[in-house]
Amino acid sequence: VQLQAFGGGLVQAGGSLRLSCVASGRPFSSYSMGWFRQAPGKGREFVAFVRWDGIFTYYADSVKGRFTISRDNAKNTVYLRMDSLKPEDTAVYYCATHRNPYGNNFYKFDYWGQGTLVTVSS
């Protein structure tokens, strides 16, 4: 399984970005996906989860109402739309997926992408 995340960059506080993560190496539509982030000097934290069917989503409290996770199974891609960005959202963002299909674990993932840096200036 390979995960390629992109779309990060520098944005002012209050702005928006959309991250994308393209998966390859196995059928995409059977696997749930997640986004995590790691800020400088901090541990990696959960951001958002989308179930394999795209119907169920779940968010960390810190991003709820500002971020939206979605997926396009025809394009093997999961997205993270980030609105009303804050300086504390600055981090490297990673996409992740499970080893097994039809997973429902929000926090434990097996495969990780390389990360894309998001910097929010005040």
N, C-alpha and C positions, 0 to 999 in steps of 0.2 A: 504494500500500500504506500502510495506517495501522496503527500499533501503539499500544495504550493499556495502559500498565502501572499497576497499583495494588496496594494491600495492605501498603505499608510502614507504619512507625510506630516507636514507642518500646517497647523490650522490655528486660527485665533479662537479664543474662548467664545462660546456661543455658536460656533460654526459646526459644519457637518462633514462627515466622511463616510464612504462606504468601503468596507473591506470585503474581499472575495477570497475564497479558498477553493481551489480546484483539486479534486481527488482523482486518482488513477490507480489501476492495478487490480480492481475488482468491481463488481456491480455496485453502484453508488446508492441506489434507491432502498437498499435493505438495511442501511446502517445509519444510526443516529450520529449527530455531529454536535460539537461544542466549540465555544470560543473561550479562551482564557487570556489572562494578561499578567505581565510581570513588570512592575514599576522598578526604577533604579533603587537598589538596596533592599528590595522587598521580595517576598516569596510569590510564587505564581498563584493567582486567584481565579476562581470561576467567574465567568461573565454571563454566558448564555448557552442554552441547550435547545436543539430542535430534534424532535423524534424522527425516525426514519421516514414516516409518512408525511411529515411536514405539518401535521395537524396540531400537535402538542408542542408548546414552547415553555421555557422556564428561564427566569432571569435572576441575577443577583440583585439584592435590594438597591445597591448603589447605582445601578443603571436602569432600573425599571422605569418605564415611561419615557426614557430618552433613547434607548437602543432597541433595535428590532432585528431579530434573527430570522432568516428565511432560507429556503433552498429551492433550487431548480434541478430536479432530478434528470431532466433531459440534457442539462449541461454539466452534470456532475459537479455542481458548484453550490457552496453554502455562502451566504452573505451576512454581514453585520453592518446594518445601517446605524450610524451614530450621530445623533442630533444633540443640540444644546451642550456641546462639549465643554468640559471644565479642565483646568490645569491638572487636577488630580486624576484625570483620565490618561495622562501621559504614561505610556508603557509600551513594551513590545507585546503585540497581540499574536496569539497562536491559535490555530484551529486544530481540532483533534477528533479522533473517531475510535470506536470500539473494535476489538478483535472479532467479536461475535455479532451476528446480525440481530436486529430487533431489540437492541439494548435500551434500557431505561435508566441507567445509572447516570445521574447528572454530573457527578464529580470525578469518577474514575474512568480514565481513558487509556488506551493502549498505544495508539499511534499519534504522532505529533508532526505538525509542519514546522518550517524553519523560523517562523515569526516575521512580523512586519511592524516597523516602529511607527507609533503615533505620538506626535508631540503637540501639545496644546499650549499656546502661549497666552499669557494674561494681558 
